[in-house]
Amino acid sequence: MGADIRGYLQIGQVAERTELSLKTIRHYDEMGLVQPSARSAGGFRLYTAADVDRLLVIRRMKPLGFTLAEMKQLLDAIDTLDDESATGDQRTAARADLLGFRDKADGSAERLARHLAYAREFTDLLTARTGDPQA
């Protein structure tokens, strides 16, 4: 039996909010990264605000070069830290994972900033070569 859809978002609404394609959201479901919290009577995926938040975490990780396995590991670490029944050792390991991911994200952001600077230099060069006054 399907869930009452009040309070849930359908996949199209989630796609709009996250700027992810329907195909990508379905792929993340198939990979076990973000599964819908419920299904409608017709079998349609239904998502909560927390599900959307998880998708936004993934969306932020993707351009930084994180693998699907790393995305899963990070989401698991977040879940561990949110779980009141997690042991001290589990919390310590989860924090260590998050620190490692933060360091990787910092490095990736620096690399992307350099690439953006190169792109701006290149467009400035092209603008100068064309004599386009719109620069």
N, CA, C and O atoms as a GROMACS GRO file, in nm:
protein
  540
    1MET      N    1   0.084  -0.118   0.000
    1MET     CA    2   0.000   0.000   0.000
    1MET      C    3   0.088   0.124   0.000
    1MET      O    4   0.188   0.129   0.072
    2GLY      N    5   0.053   0.223  -0.079
    2GLY     CA    6   0.133   0.345  -0.093
    2GLY      C    7   0.112   0.442   0.021
    2GLY      O    8   0.014   0.432   0.096
    3ALA      N    9   0.203   0.534   0.034
    3ALA     CA   10   0.200   0.635   0.139
    3ALA      C   11   0.107   0.749   0.101
    3ALA      O   12   0.084   0.774  -0.018
    4ASP      N   13   0.056   0.819   0.201
    4ASP     CA   14  -0.015   0.944   0.181
    4ASP      C   15   0.089   1.044   0.131
    4ASP      O   16   0.192   1.062   0.196
    5ILE      N   17   0.065   1.108   0.017
    5ILE     CA   18   0.169   1.191  -0.043
    5ILE      C   19   0.182   1.330   0.020
    5ILE      O   20   0.272   1.405  -0.016
    6ARG      N   21   0.094   1.366   0.113
    6ARG     CA   22   0.108   1.496   0.178
    6ARG      C   23   0.238   1.499   0.257
    6ARG      O   24   0.270   1.406   0.331
    7GLY      N   25   0.313   1.607   0.241
    7GLY     CA   26   0.439   1.620   0.311
    7GLY      C   27   0.556   1.559   0.236
    7GLY      O   28   0.672   1.574   0.277
    8TYR      N   29   0.528   1.493   0.128
    8TYR     CA   30   0.633   1.433   0.046
    8TYR      C   31   0.647   1.510  -0.085
    8TYR      O   32   0.555   1.579  -0.129
    9LEU      N   33   0.762   1.497  -0.145
    9LEU     CA   34   0.786   1.555  -0.276
    9LEU      C   35   0.798   1.444  -0.378
    9LEU      O   36   0.856   1.339  -0.350
   10GLN      N   37   0.742   1.466  -0.495
   10GLN     CA   38   0.758   1.370  -0.603
   10GLN      C   39   0.891   1.398  -0.672
   10GLN      O   40   0.950   1.505  -0.655
   11ILE      N   41   0.938   1.302  -0.748
   11ILE     CA   42   1.071   1.310  -0.806
   11ILE      C   43   1.092   1.434  -0.893
   11ILE      O   44   1.201   1.490  -0.894
   12GLY      N   45   0.990   1.478  -0.964
   12GLY     CA   46   1.003   1.598  -1.046
   12GLY      C   47   1.027   1.722  -0.962
   12GLY      O   48   1.107   1.809  -0.998
   13GLN      N   49   0.959   1.730  -0.849
   13GLN     CA   50   0.980   1.842  -0.758
   13GLN      C   51   1.121   1.838  -0.698
   13GLN      O   52   1.186   1.941  -0.682
   14VAL      N   53   1.166   1.718  -0.667
   14VAL     CA   54   1.301   1.702  -0.612
   14VAL      C   55   1.404   1.743  -0.718
   14VAL      O   56   1.504   1.809  -0.686
   15ALA      N   57   1.381   1.705  -0.841
   15ALA     CA   58   1.472   1.742  -0.950
   15ALA      C   59   1.481   1.894  -0.962
   15ALA      O   60   1.590   1.949  -0.980
   16GLU      N   61   1.369   1.962  -0.953
   16GLU     CA   62   1.368   2.109  -0.961
   16GLU      C   63   1.446   2.170  -0.845
   16GLU      O   64   1.524   2.263  -0.865
   17ARG      N   65   1.424   2.120  -0.726
   17ARG     CA   66   1.490   2.176  -0.607
   17ARG      C   67   1.639   2.150  -0.603
   17ARG      O   68   1.716   2.232  -0.552
   18THR      N   69   1.682   2.037  -0.656
   18THR     CA   70   1.823   1.998  -0.648
   18THR      C   71   1.900   2.029  -0.776
   18THR      O   72   2.023   2.024  -0.777
   19GLU      N   73   1.830   2.061  -0.884
   19GLU     CA   74   1.891   2.081  -1.015
   19GLU      C   75   1.961   1.955  -1.064
   19GLU      O   76   2.060   1.962  -1.137
   20LEU      N   77   1.910   1.841  -1.024
   20LEU     CA   78   1.958   1.712  -1.073
   20LEU      C   79   1.853   1.656  -1.168
   20LEU      O   80   1.734   1.684  -1.154
   21SER      N   81   1.896   1.577  -1.265
   21SER     CA   82   1.801   1.517  -1.359
   21SER      C   83   1.727   1.401  -1.291
   21SER      O   84   1.774   1.345  -1.192
   22LEU      N   85   1.612   1.367  -1.347
   22LEU     CA   86   1.536   1.252  -1.298
   22LEU      C   87   1.622   1.125  -1.307
   22LEU      O   88   1.622   1.041  -1.217
   23LYS      N   89   1.695   1.114  -1.418
   23LYS     CA   90   1.780   0.997  -1.438
   23LYS      C   91   1.886   0.988  -1.329
   23LYS      O   92   1.913   0.879  -1.278
   24THR      N   93   1.947   1.100  -1.294
   24THR     CA   94   2.050   1.102  -1.191
   24THR      C   95   1.993   1.063  -1.056
   24THR      O   96   2.053   0.985  -0.982
   25ILE      N   97   1.876   1.117  -1.023
   25ILE     CA   98   1.812   1.084  -0.894
   25ILE      C   99   1.779   0.936  -0.888
   25ILE      O  100   1.800   0.872  -0.785
   26ARG      N  101   1.728   0.882  -0.996
   26ARG     CA  102   1.698   0.738  -1.001
   26ARG      C  103   1.827   0.655  -0.986
   26ARG      O  104   1.828   0.552  -0.919
   27HIS      N  105   1.934   0.702  -1.051
   27HIS     CA  106   2.063   0.631  -1.042
   27HIS      C  107   2.112   0.629  -0.897
   27HIS      O  108   2.158   0.526  -0.848
   28TYR      N  109   2.102   0.741  -0.829
   28TYR     CA  110   2.145   0.746  -0.689
   28TYR      C  111   2.060   0.653  -0.602
   28TYR      O  112   2.110   0.595  -0.506
   29ASP      N  113   1.934   0.639  -0.636
   29ASP     CA  114   1.847   0.544  -0.566
   29ASP      C  115   1.897   0.401  -0.591
   29ASP      O  116   1.910   0.323  -0.497
   30GLU      N  117   1.924   0.368  -0.717
   30GLU     CA  118   1.970   0.234  -0.752
   30GLU      C  119   2.104   0.201  -0.685
   30GLU      O  120   2.130   0.086  -0.651
   31MET      N  121   2.188   0.303  -0.667
   31MET     CA  122   2.320   0.284  -0.605
   31MET      C  123   2.311   0.282  -0.452
   31MET      O  124   2.410   0.256  -0.384
   32GLY      N  125   2.193   0.310  -0.397
   32GLY     CA  126   2.174   0.308  -0.253
   32GLY      C  127   2.221   0.434  -0.182
   32GLY      O  128   2.236   0.434  -0.060
   33LEU      N  129   2.245   0.542  -0.258
   33LEU     CA  130   2.291   0.666  -0.196
   33LEU      C  131   2.176   0.742  -0.130
   33LEU      O  132   2.184   0.781  -0.013
   34VAL      N  133   2.070   0.761  -0.204
   34VAL     CA  134   1.952   0.831  -0.151
   34VAL      C  135   1.830   0.758  -0.205
   34VAL      O  136   1.794   0.769  -0.323
   35GLN      N  137   1.767   0.686  -0.116
   35GLN     CA  138   1.647   0.614  -0.155
   35GLN      C  139   1.526   0.693  -0.107
   35GLN      O  140   1.529   0.754  -0.001
   36PRO      N  141   1.419   0.692  -0.186
   36PRO     CA  142   1.299   0.765  -0.143
   36PRO      C  143   1.247   0.711  -0.011
   36PRO      O  144   1.256   0.592   0.018
   37SER      N  145   1.192   0.802   0.069
   37SER     CA  146   1.141   0.762   0.200
   37SER      C  147   1.010   0.684   0.190
   37SER      O  148   0.973   0.613   0.284
   38ALA      N  149   0.942   0.697   0.078
   38ALA     CA  150   0.814   0.629   0.062
   38ALA      C  151   0.783   0.611  -0.086
   38ALA      O  152   0.854   0.662  -0.173
   39ARG      N  153   0.676   0.538  -0.110
   39ARG     CA  154   0.623   0.521  -0.246
   39ARG      C  155   0.474   0.552  -0.242
   39ARG      O  156   0.405   0.523  -0.144
   40SER      N  157   0.426   0.609  -0.350
   40SER     CA  158   0.283   0.637  -0.360
   40SER      C  159   0.209   0.508  -0.390
   40SER      O  160   0.270   0.404  -0.415
   41ALA      N  161   0.076   0.515  -0.387
   41ALA     CA  162  -0.005   0.397  -0.419
   41ALA      C  163   0.026   0.347  -0.559
   41ALA      O  164   0.014   0.228  -0.587
   42GLY      N  165   0.065   0.438  -0.647
   42GLY     CA  166   0.101   0.402  -0.784
   42GLY      C  167   0.246   0.361  -0.801
   42GLY      O  168   0.290   0.333  -0.912
   43GLY      N  169   0.321   0.359  -0.691
   43GLY     CA  170   0.460   0.316  -0.696
   43GLY      C  171   0.560   0.427  -0.725
   43GLY      O  172   0.679   0.401  -0.746
   44PHE      N  173   0.513   0.552  -0.725
   44PHE     CA  174   0.604   0.663  -0.753
   44PHE      C  175   0.689   0.694  -0.631
   44PHE      O  176   0.644   0.685  -0.517
   45ARG      N  177   0.813   0.732  -0.658
   45ARG     CA  178   0.906   0.769  -0.550
   45ARG      C  179   0.859   0.896  -0.480
   45ARG      O  180   0.817   0.992  -0.544
   46LEU      N  181   0.866   0.894  -0.346
   46LEU     CA  182   0.828   1.010  -0.265
   46LEU      C  183   0.944   1.043  -0.172
   46LEU      O  184   1.001   0.955  -0.107
   47TYR      N  185   0.978   1.170  -0.167
   47TYR     CA  186   1.096   1.216  -0.094
   47TYR      C  187   1.059   1.316   0.015
   47TYR      O  188   0.962   1.390   0.004
   48THR      N  189   1.138   1.315   0.121
   48THR     CA  190   1.123   1.412   0.230
   48THR      C  191   1.227   1.523   0.214
   48THR      O  192   1.315   1.516   0.127
   49ALA      N  193   1.216   1.625   0.298
   49ALA     CA  194   1.316   1.732   0.298
   49ALA      C  195   1.454   1.676   0.332
   49ALA      O  196   1.554   1.721   0.276
   50ALA      N  197   1.460   1.578   0.420
   50ALA     CA  198   1.589   1.516   0.454
   50ALA      C  199   1.648   1.443   0.334
   50ALA      O  200   1.770   1.445   0.314
   51ASP      N  201   1.564   1.380   0.253
   51ASP     CA  202   1.613   1.315   0.131
   51ASP      C  203   1.672   1.418   0.035
   51ASP      O  204   1.775   1.394  -0.026
   52VAL      N  205   1.605   1.532   0.024
   52VAL     CA  206   1.653   1.640  -0.063
   52VAL      C  207   1.788   1.690  -0.012
   52VAL      O  208   1.879   1.714  -0.091
   53ASP      N  209   1.801   1.705   0.120
   53ASP     CA  210   1.928   1.749   0.178
   53ASP      C  211   2.041   1.652   0.143
   53ASP      O  212   2.152   1.695   0.113
   54ARG      N  213   2.013   1.523   0.146
   54ARG     CA  214   2.114   1.422   0.111
   54ARG      C  215   2.154   1.436  -0.037
   54ARG      O  216   2.271   1.426  -0.071
   55LEU      N  217   2.057   1.459  -0.122
   55LEU     CA  218   2.086   1.478  -0.264
   55LEU      C  219   2.170   1.604  -0.286
   55LEU      O  220   2.257   1.606  -0.374
   56LEU      N  221   2.145   1.707  -0.209
   56LEU     CA  222   2.223   1.830  -0.222
   56LEU      C  223   2.368   1.808  -0.178
   56LEU      O  224   2.460   1.867  -0.235
   57VAL      N  225   2.388   1.724  -0.078
   57VAL     CA  226   2.525   1.689  -0.037
   57VAL      C  227   2.597   1.622  -0.155
   57VAL      O  228   2.711   1.657  -0.187
   58ILE      N  229   2.531   1.529  -0.217
   58ILE     CA  230   2.589   1.457  -0.331
   58ILE      C  231   2.616   1.554  -0.446
   58ILE      O  232   2.722   1.549  -0.508
   59ARG      N  233   2.520   1.642  -0.472
   59ARG     CA  234   2.539   1.739  -0.581
   59ARG      C  235   2.663   1.825  -0.557
   59ARG      O  236   2.734   1.860  -0.651
   60ARG      N  237   2.688   1.859  -0.432
   60ARG     CA  238   2.806   1.939  -0.399
   60ARG      C  239   2.935   1.858  -0.413
   60ARG      O  240   3.040   1.914  -0.445
   61MET      N  241   2.928   1.729  -0.390
   61MET     CA  242   3.047   1.643  -0.396
   61MET      C  243   3.089   1.610  -0.540
   61MET      O  244   3.207   1.599  -0.570
   62LYS      N  245   2.992   1.596  -0.627
   62LYS     CA  246   3.018   1.547  -0.762
   62LYS      C  247   3.120   1.632  -0.838
   62LYS      O  248   3.215   1.576  -0.892
   63PRO      N  249   3.106   1.765  -0.844
   63PRO     CA  250   3.206   1.841  -0.920
   63PRO      C  251   3.344   1.846  -0.856
   63PRO      O  252   3.440   1.889  -0.918
   64LEU      N  253   3.352   1.801  -0.732
   64LEU     CA  254   3.481   1.798  -0.662
   64LEU      C  255   3.555   1.667  -0.682
   64LEU      O  256   3.662   1.646  -0.625
   65GLY      N  257   3.497   1.578  -0.762
   65GLY     CA  258   3.566   1.455  -0.799
   65GLY      C  259   3.547   1.338  -0.705
   65GLY      O  260   3.622   1.241  -0.712
   66PHE      N  261   3.449   1.344  -0.616
   66PHE     CA  262   3.423   1.232  -0.526
   66PHE      C  263   3.359   1.118  -0.603
   66PHE      O  264   3.276   1.139  -0.691
   67THR      N  265   3.398   0.997  -0.568
   67THR     CA  266   3.338   0.878  -0.630
   67THR      C  267   3.206   0.846  -0.561
   67THR      O  268   3.175   0.899  -0.454
   68LEU      N  269   3.128   0.759  -0.623
   68LEU     CA  270   3.003   0.715  -0.561
   68LEU      C  271   3.030   0.646  -0.428
   68LEU      O  272   2.954   0.663  -0.332
   69ALA      N  273   3.138   0.568  -0.422
   69ALA     CA  274   3.173   0.500  -0.297
   69ALA      C  275   3.206   0.602  -0.187
   69ALA      O  276   3.168   0.584  -0.072
   70GLU      N  277   3.277   0.708  -0.223
   70GLU     CA  278   3.308   0.812  -0.125
   70GLU      C  279   3.182   0.885  -0.081
   70GLU      O  280   3.167   0.920   0.036
   71MET      N  281   3.093   0.909  -0.175
   71MET     CA  282   2.966   0.974  -0.140
   71MET      C  283   2.889   0.890  -0.039
   71MET      O  284   2.835   0.942   0.058
   72LYS      N  285   2.885   0.760  -0.064
   72LYS     CA  286   2.816   0.669   0.028
   72LYS      C  287   2.883   0.671   0.164
   72LYS      O  288   2.815   0.676   0.267
   73GLN      N  289   3.017   0.668   0.166
   73GLN     CA  290   3.091   0.669   0.292
   73GLN      C  291   3.063   0.798   0.369
   73GLN      O  292   3.044   0.794   0.491
   74LEU      N  293   3.060   0.911   0.301
   74LEU     CA  294   3.033   1.037   0.368
   74LEU      C  295   2.891   1.040   0.424
   74LEU      O  296   2.871   1.081   0.538
   75LEU      N  297   2.794   0.996   0.345
   75LEU     CA  298   2.655   0.994   0.394
   75LEU      C  299   2.641   0.900   0.514
   75LEU      O  300   2.568   0.929   0.608
   76ASP      N  301   2.712   0.788   0.509
   76ASP     CA  302   2.711   0.696   0.623
   76ASP      C  303   2.771   0.762   0.747
   76ASP      O  304   2.720   0.743   0.858
   77ALA      N  305   2.878   0.838   0.728
   77ALA     CA  306   2.941   0.908   0.842
   77ALA      C  307   2.845   1.011   0.901
   77ALA      O  308   2.835   1.024   1.023
   78ILE      N  309   2.776   1.083   0.815
   78ILE     CA  310   2.676   1.180   0.863
   78ILE      C  311   2.566   1.108   0.942
   78ILE      O  312   2.525   1.154   1.048
   79ASP      N  313   2.520   0.997   0.887
   79ASP     CA  314   2.416   0.919   0.956
   79ASP      C  315   2.466   0.872   1.093
   79ASP      O  316   2.391   0.876   1.191
   80THR      N  317   2.590   0.829   1.100
   80THR     CA  318   2.646   0.784   1.228
   80THR      C  319   2.647   0.897   1.329
   80THR      O  320   2.607   0.878   1.444
   81LEU      N  321   2.691   1.015   1.286
   81LEU     CA  322   2.695   1.129   1.378
   81LEU      C  323   2.556   1.173   1.422
   81LEU      O  324   2.539   1.228   1.531
   82ASP      N  325   2.456   1.150   1.337
   82ASP     CA  326   2.317   1.185   1.371
   82ASP      C  327   2.249   1.077   1.456
   82ASP      O  328   2.142   1.101   1.514
   83ASP      N  329   2.310   0.960   1.464
   83ASP     CA  330   2.251   0.846   1.536
   83ASP      C  331   2.290   0.852   1.684
   83ASP      O  332   2.406   0.835   1.720
   84GLU      N  333   2.192   0.876   1.767
   84GLU     CA  334   2.218   0.888   1.912
   84GLU      C  335   2.270   0.757   1.972
   84GLU      O  336   2.334   0.759   2.077
   85SER      N  337   2.243   0.646   1.907
   85SER     CA  338   2.288   0.517   1.961
   85SER      C  339   2.428   0.477   1.913
   85SER      O  340   2.478   0.371   1.952
   86ALA      N  341   2.491   0.560   1.830
   86ALA     CA  342   2.626   0.529   1.781
   86ALA      C  343   2.724   0.531   1.898
   86ALA      O  344   2.714   0.613   1.989
   87THR      N  345   2.818   0.440   1.893
   87THR     CA  346   2.920   0.432   1.999
   87THR      C  347   3.023   0.543   1.982
   87THR      O  348   3.030   0.608   1.877
   88GLY      N  349   3.102   0.564   2.084
   88GLY     CA  350   3.210   0.662   2.076
   88GLY      C  351   3.308   0.631   1.965
   88GLY      O  352   3.353   0.721   1.894
   89ASP      N  353   3.343   0.503   1.950
   89ASP     CA  354   3.435   0.462   1.845
   89ASP      C  355   3.376   0.489   1.706
   89ASP      O  356   3.446   0.534   1.615
   90GLN      N  357   3.247   0.461   1.691
   90GLN     CA  358   3.181   0.487   1.562
   90GLN      C  359   3.181   0.637   1.531
   90GLN      O  360   3.206   0.677   1.417
   91ARG      N  361   3.154   0.719   1.632
   91ARG     CA  362   3.154   0.864   1.613
   91ARG      C  363   3.294   0.916   1.579
   91ARG      O  364   3.309   1.003   1.493
   92THR      N  365   3.395   0.862   1.645
   92THR     CA  366   3.533   0.902   1.618
   92THR      C  367   3.571   0.868   1.474
   92THR      O  368   3.631   0.950   1.405
   93ALA      N  369   3.535   0.750   1.430
   93ALA     CA  370   3.564   0.709   1.292
   93ALA      C  371   3.488   0.796   1.192
   93ALA      O  372   3.543   0.834   1.089
   94ALA      N  373   3.363   0.828   1.223
   94ALA     CA  374   3.283   0.911   1.134
   94ALA      C  375   3.343   1.051   1.123
   94ALA      O  376   3.351   1.107   1.014
   95ARG      N  377   3.385   1.108   1.235
   95ARG     CA  378   3.448   1.241   1.232
   95ARG      C  379   3.578   1.238   1.150
   95ARG      O  380   3.606   1.331   1.074
   96ALA      N  381   3.655   1.132   1.166
   96ALA     CA  382   3.779   1.119   1.089
   96ALA      C  383   3.748   1.113   0.939
   96ALA      O  384   3.818   1.176   0.859
   97ASP      N  385   3.644   1.039   0.902
   97ASP     CA  386   3.603   1.034   0.762
   97ASP      C  387   3.567   1.174   0.711
   97ASP      O  388   3.610   1.215   0.604
   98LEU      N  389   3.488   1.248   0.790
   98LEU     CA  390   3.445   1.382   0.748
   98LEU      C  391   3.565   1.475   0.732
   98LEU      O  392   3.569   1.555   0.639
   99LEU      N  393   3.662   1.465   0.822
   99LEU     CA  394   3.781   1.549   0.810
   99LEU      C  395   3.859   1.515   0.683
   99LEU      O  396   3.910   1.605   0.615
  100GLY      N  397   3.869   1.388   0.651
  100GLY     CA  398   3.935   1.347   0.527
  100GLY      C  399   3.863   1.400   0.404
  100GLY      O  400   3.926   1.446   0.309
  101PHE      N  401   3.731   1.394   0.407
  101PHE     CA  402   3.653   1.446   0.295
  101PHE      C  403   3.664   1.597   0.285
  101PHE      O  404   3.667   1.653   0.175
  102ARG      N  405   3.671   1.663   0.399
  102ARG     CA  406   3.687   1.809   0.398
  102ARG      C  407   3.820   1.846   0.333
  102ARG      O  408   3.827   1.938   0.252
  103ASP      N  409   3.926   1.773   0.368
  103ASP     CA  410   4.058   1.800   0.310
  103ASP      C  411   4.056   1.778   0.159
  103ASP      O  412   4.113   1.856   0.083
  104LYS      N  413   3.992   1.670   0.116
  104LYS     CA  414   3.982   1.643  -0.028
  104LYS      C  415   3.902   1.753  -0.097
  104LYS      O  416   3.938   1.797  -0.206
  105ALA      N  417   3.794   1.797  -0.035
  105ALA     CA  418   3.711   1.904  -0.093
  105ALA      C  419   3.789   2.034  -0.104
  105ALA      O  420   3.778   2.105  -0.204
  106ASP      N  421   3.868   2.065  -0.002
  106ASP     CA  422   3.953   2.186  -0.007
  106ASP      C  423   4.049   2.179  -0.126
  106ASP      O  424   4.063   2.275  -0.201
  107GLY      N  425   4.114   2.066  -0.142
  107GLY     CA  426   4.208   2.050  -0.253
  107GLY      C  427   4.140   2.062  -0.388
  107GLY      O  428   4.192   2.125  -0.480
  108SER      N  429   4.024   2.001  -0.399
  108SER     CA  430   3.949   2.007  -0.525
  108SER      C  431   3.901   2.149  -0.553
  108SER      O  432   3.903   2.194  -0.668
  109ALA      N  433   3.858   2.220  -0.450
  109ALA     CA  434   3.811   2.358  -0.468
  109ALA      C  435   3.926   2.447  -0.515
  109ALA      O  436   3.907   2.534  -0.600
  110GLU      N  437   4.045   2.426  -0.460
  110GLU     CA  438   4.162   2.503  -0.504
  110GLU      C  439   4.193   2.475  -0.651
  110GLU      O  440   4.223   2.568  -0.727
  111ARG      N  441   4.187   2.350  -0.690
  111ARG     CA  442   4.212   2.312  -0.830
  111ARG      C  443   4.108   2.377  -0.921
  111ARG      O  444   4.143   2.430  -1.026
  112LEU      N  445   3.982   2.372  -0.883
  112LEU     CA  446   3.876   2.433  -0.964
  112LEU      C  447   3.892   2.585  -0.973
  112LEU      O  448   3.865   2.644  -1.078
  113ALA      N  449   3.935   2.647  -0.866
  113ALA     CA  450   3.958   2.792  -0.868
  113ALA      C  451   4.068   2.827  -0.968
  113ALA      O  452   4.057   2.926  -1.040
  114ARG      N  453   4.174   2.746  -0.971
  114ARG     CA  454   4.281   2.768  -1.069
  114ARG      C  455   4.227   2.754  -1.211
  114ARG      O  456   4.258   2.835  -1.298
  115HIS      N  457   4.147   2.651  -1.233
  115HIS     CA  458   4.090   2.628  -1.366
  115HIS      C  459   3.998   2.744  -1.406
  115HIS      O  460   3.997   2.786  -1.521
  116LEU      N  461   3.921   2.794  -1.311
  116LEU     CA  462   3.835   2.908  -1.339
  116LEU      C  463   3.918   3.031  -1.376
  116LEU      O  464   3.882   3.105  -1.467
  117ALA      N  465   4.027   3.052  -1.305
  117ALA     CA  466   4.116   3.165  -1.337
  117ALA      C  467   4.173   3.149  -1.478
  117ALA      O  468   4.182   3.247  -1.552
  118TYR      N  469   4.212   3.027  -1.515
  118TYR     CA  470   4.262   3.003  -1.651
  118TYR      C  471   4.153   3.032  -1.754
  118TYR      O  472   4.181   3.092  -1.858
  119ALA      N  473   4.032   2.991  -1.725
  119ALA     CA  474   3.921   3.015  -1.818
  119ALA      C  475   3.895   3.165  -1.836
  119ALA      O  476   3.870   3.212  -1.946
  120ARG      N  477   3.902   3.239  -1.726
  120ARG     CA  478   3.882   3.384  -1.736
  120ARG      C  479   3.996   3.450  -1.814
  120ARG      O  480   3.972   3.540  -1.895
  121GLU      N  481   4.119   3.406  -1.791
  121GLU     CA  482   4.232   3.458  -1.868
  121GLU      C  483   4.212   3.432  -2.017
  121GLU      O  484   4.240   3.517  -2.101
  122PHE      N  485   4.164   3.312  -2.048
  122PHE     CA  486   4.144   3.274  -2.187
  122PHE      C  487   4.034   3.358  -2.251
  122PHE      O  488   4.051   3.406  -2.363
  123THR      N  489   3.922   3.375  -2.182
  123THR     CA  490   3.814   3.457  -2.240
  123THR      C  491   3.859   3.602  -2.254
  123THR      O  492   3.819   3.669  -2.350
  124ASP      N  493   3.940   3.653  -2.162
  124ASP     CA  494   3.994   3.789  -2.175
  124ASP      C  495   4.084   3.799  -2.298
  124ASP      O  496   4.080   3.898  -2.371
  125LEU      N  497   4.167   3.695  -2.320
  125LEU     CA  498   4.253   3.692  -2.437
  125LEU      C  499   4.170   3.695  -2.565
  125LEU      O  500   4.200   3.770  -2.657
  126LEU      N  501   4.068   3.612  -2.569
  126LEU     CA  502   3.983   3.607  -2.688
  126LEU      C  503   3.910   3.739  -2.710
  126LEU      O  504   3.894   3.785  -2.823
  127THR      N  505   3.865   3.799  -2.602
  127THR     CA  506   3.797   3.928  -2.612
  127THR      C  507   3.893   4.033  -2.668
  127THR      O  508   3.855   4.111  -2.755
  128ALA      N  509   4.016   4.036  -2.618
  128ALA     CA  510   4.116   4.131  -2.665
  128ALA      C  511   4.148   4.108  -2.814
  128ALA      O  512   4.166   4.203  -2.889
  129ARG      N  513   4.154   3.982  -2.854
  129ARG     CA  514   4.187   3.949  -2.994
  129ARG      C  515   4.075   3.986  -3.090
  129ARG      O  516   4.100   4.019  -3.206
  130THR      N  517   3.952   3.980  -3.042
  130THR     CA  518   3.840   4.010  -3.131
  130THR      C  519   3.808   4.159  -3.132
  130THR      O  520   3.735   4.206  -3.220
  131GLY      N  521   3.862   4.233  -3.037
  131GLY     CA  522   3.831   4.376  -3.029
  131GLY      C  523   3.690   4.402  -2.982
  131GLY      O  524   3.638   4.512  -3.002
  132ASP      N  525   3.628   4.304  -2.919
  132ASP     CA  526   3.491   4.318  -2.870
  132ASP      C  527   3.489   4.413  -2.752
  132ASP      O  528   3.554   4.385  -2.650
  133PRO      N  529   3.418   4.524  -2.760
  133PRO     CA  530   3.416   4.622  -2.651
  133PRO      C  531   3.329   4.582  -2.532
  133PRO      O  532   3.321   4.657  -2.436
  134GLN      N  533   3.264   4.466  -2.537
  134GLN     CA  534   3.173   4.427  -2.429
  134GLN      C  535   3.246   4.372  -2.307
  134GLN      O  536   3.181   4.333  -2.210
  135ALA      N  537   3.375   4.368  -2.308
  135ALA     CA  538   3.451   4.308  -2.198
  135ALA      C  539   3.441   4.384  -2.072
  135ALA      O  540   3.500   4.345  -1.972
   0.00000   0.00000   0.00000
